[in-house]
Amino acid sequence: MLPTAVLRAATRGPKPNITGFNMRAFKEATGQPRYDPWERNEAWRYTGTFSRWNRFKNAFPGLGIASVAFAGYCGYEYFFLEDEHHHGEEHH
């Protein structure tokens, strides 16, 4: 960043939005209640079995086992199976 841009930003503050939309004012105007009466009923969606980690973990069942099995097969094929085709040699 140019030093002049840093000085300009420091003296004027943040650049105004060209659309005139102020997100902070919008959030204040939404009138979200401080107390949500349905919060207790919705809490189960984010705890226990339905927590973010459990949802991520259960999104792809068997992916870990399949990855290990595929890596094992690739290693077996590389070290123990021979290539029958010798590329670069002419066949008569």
Secondary structure, DSSP 8 states (H G I E B T S, - for coil): --HHHHHHHHHH-S---TT---HHHHHHHT---SS-TTHHHHGGGGSGGGSHHHHHHTSSTTHHHHHHHHHHHHHHHHHH---S--TTS---
